Every structure is written in C-alpha cells, then in structure tokens.
Amino acid sequence: MSEVTTTDLYEITMALSYLREDMRAPATFSLFVRDLPPGRGFLVAAGLEPALDHLARFRVGRADAEEFAKALRRPVADLEPLVGLSFDGEVRAVPEGRIVFAGEPLLEVTAALPQAQLVETSLLSLLCHQTAVASKAARCVLAAAGRPLVDFSLRRTHGPGAGMQAARLCALVGFAGTSNVAAACRYGIPAAGTMAHSYIECFSSEEQAFRAFTRTHPGPVTFLVDTYDTGRGVATAARVFADLGLAEGCAIRLDSGDLGALARRARATLDAAGLADVRIIASGGLDEYGVDRLVREGAPIDAYAVGTKVGTAADAPYLDAAYKLVEYSGRPVMKLSSAKVTAPGPKQVFRGPGLHDVIGLANEEPPEGTEPLLRTVMRGGLRTTGPPETLAAARARFEADLAALPEPARRIDGPVAPVPPMSTRLSALTAVVRHRVAAPGAAS
C-alpha cells in the first residue's frame, strides 16, 4: 500500500469505469479557487513542488489494488485494470510564490482520463492547504512592515506534517526563522527559540533561571520575562544582561498581556540600563491583525513570533477550490450548476503591470505587455524544470508580486481583491459551449 490509496473512493470507481469503457483519451482538469475567503485580497500560490513530487511517484501497485478492493468490498481481480497505472501526463502551473486571484487556475493537468481523475484528491489537498497558509503568512509580512517574523506554529498545527508545511511556507514569504528543528534542517531555515514558562518555574527565582540559561547558552540569548510580573521580569533580565556584559543579539520576549504597553515600559527599562541593543520580541496569539495593530500604535517591538493562527490559517482555514474537467478528447466542456459554473477549455493567465490579469485560453497569444503565469512544469510524467526549485526562487517571485500588488488588495482590514476578466476568445468559447450543453438532450 502506498500514498496512492490516500484518495476519495469515487476517484477509484470513476477510473475503473473509464478503463472499462476504454475512455483513455487526453483530459484536461483545471484546479482553481472559485472565490477568495472573506478578509483576503489575494492568494499566494503554494504546494506545487510537493504536488510534482507526488505525481512523479504516482503508481498503482498490487498492494494498492488490494486496499481498493477491500474498500469497495469486491474481489481483487475487479481492480486489476488499475495495477501499473502511473502518471505520465503534462502539468502547467503557476510557480510557487506568485500572487493569484479567484478564478485563475493554479494548476492544469492533461493526461489520459483515468490518470487525471485519480490524482484529483491529492492535488487539491496539497495545493489548497498550502496556498491558504502561505496567504495568511504573507499578510503577516505585510502587517509587520519590515520587522522580522518567526514561525512558532508547530505545536498547534493539524499534525506534524502540517507543521512542516507551515514552516516552509512561512519561509517562502519571507519569515526570518522557525522554531521547527526538522524544518530548519530540511529547508535551510534559521532555527529560533527561547524558553518556556515551565523553565522559569523550575528555579527558585527568575534571576536564577536566566543565569542558568546563559551558562548553557553563552551566545546571544532571549529571556522570557512574563512568567510572574512582567515589569519585574524585564528589570531582572536587564540586570543579568548588564552583569554578564550581554546585549548585542540578545532579546526579551513578551508573551501575554497588553503587548504594546508592556513593550513601551520594557523599552524604557532596557534603555535606562544602557541596553539599547537588546531587542523586544512579541508572541502570544498573534496574527496579521494583532501585528498590524501593534505596528500602527508604534509599539517598540523589534520582531514578532506567530504560531497558532498562522499555521492553521485560523480565520480562513480552507479554500473554495475545485478541480474541474475543462476538455476531454479535444472537446471543451463546462458545468452549468447554479453558483458553480465553470469556463471551458485549457487556460492561461496573462499578467500585465500592476498585477492586472486576464484569464484566457492556453493557445492564445499573450496580449502585448503581458506575461503568461502558467508554465509547463511536467511533461510525460517528468519535471521539465530540472531539480525542485529553491525557497529563495519562490520568495523572489513573491516579493516582486507583493511590491506590485494594488493597495486595496494589500489592506489588512477590508481588502478588495482584483477580479480578473475573461479574454474575448474565452468568453466566446464559453458562450458556444454553454449553448451546446444547455440544449435539450445534450451531453454535458
């Protein structure tokens, strides 16, 4: 049994039927987000690299067929047609780190119909969760206005795997570090961390705890100062820093209470002790809304650690995404279901200056002054781009797009997302196919 079996049951039943009916012609499926969640002015495309890895490994083995048979309560022989099926199709996709909007395909798959169907569930799962988290993290970057951010999400994400994804995605949009040791090692992200309140409580006083910590970690250290009385904790930390001659690279962390007011008092205490180089780090239930408020208030906070709300994309934990058939055997198709109408045909997104996008057909010439967003990243089941891209490359794309993003979409409160129009050719094809499939007796 392999990851192939981590799929929805109906993918198997449809694929079996396609094989029985000899429906193996090329099919194109488009994966897109219908509408942005409330409070979002944009999305950050993410999850493509893990998705390509999954497609490259995809192969139905005999053990997988046995598991499928068990789930369907049918003889293994009935599932035999699936054995050996692998993905040898083409993928066009928006590279990770690019900013996208509703209706724009994140990815399009063209492969023999049974193959393209069987990979649906995994592709939706991989791209949607990661795009949602990357988009939340990107808004934190906007809110922080240049101040460093650290990912503290691992202990609150929906499982260790999600925690690994969150650390990678936060780094993709520019976070300075992560508390996740495995992610730091795997992705080359600086590891960052301090101490827990339990550490302080194990000693008879905060001062003993701080001094003990520096004996084990003599380099730059960060003291957690709000276990008991925050003002007293800051004063104690200042005394220890001064006694030991520590300042540059060191910090205190505030984790609760009125972070703005506490930071102002802490800054005054540290400055009075000649510790202007000691930074203040804030954490404790923060996301872009809390960070934005503190930045706008002018709180003297040098860096922010964000965790729970970002790693789970708490205010928008899912995307209204779909993976829909748009062409089969050269025939454009579409849905007409109420509120879920799709546009037919393989597509491309043409981006102009200021992130002014037009959604068109894949075989259209790019309008003057625009660039196509979707690239061919897999052909014949193999990557066309060489080794997996680095986080640095994705981060560079993100930073360029973020700089060009219109102000209304950048807002933390009440953002207004651009609505990309259809090209003339796509609009015309949509009208033709709508007329065809809506005709009495037409096959949809």
Secondary structure, DSSP 8 states (H G I E B T S, - for coil): --GGGSS-HHHHHHHHHHHHTT--SEEEEEEEESS--TT-S-EE---HHHHHHHHHH-B--HHHHHHHHHHHTS-GGGGGGGTT-B---EEEE--TT-EE-TT-EEEEEEEEHHHHHHTHHHHHHHHHHHHHHHHHHHHHHHHHTT--EEE--GGGSSSHHHHHHHHHHHHHTT--EES-HHHHHHHT--B-----HHHHHTSSSHHHHHHHHHHH--SS-EEE--SS-HHHHHHHHHHHHHHHT--TT-EEEE-SS-HHHHHHHHHHHHHHTT-TT-EEEE-SS--HHHHHHHHHTT----EEEE-HHHHTTTTS-S--EEEEEEEETTEE-----TT-----S-EEEEEEGGGEEEEEETTS---TT-EE--EEEEETTEESS-S---HHHHHHHHHHHHHHS-HHHH-SSS-------B-HHHHHHHHHHHHHHHSTT---
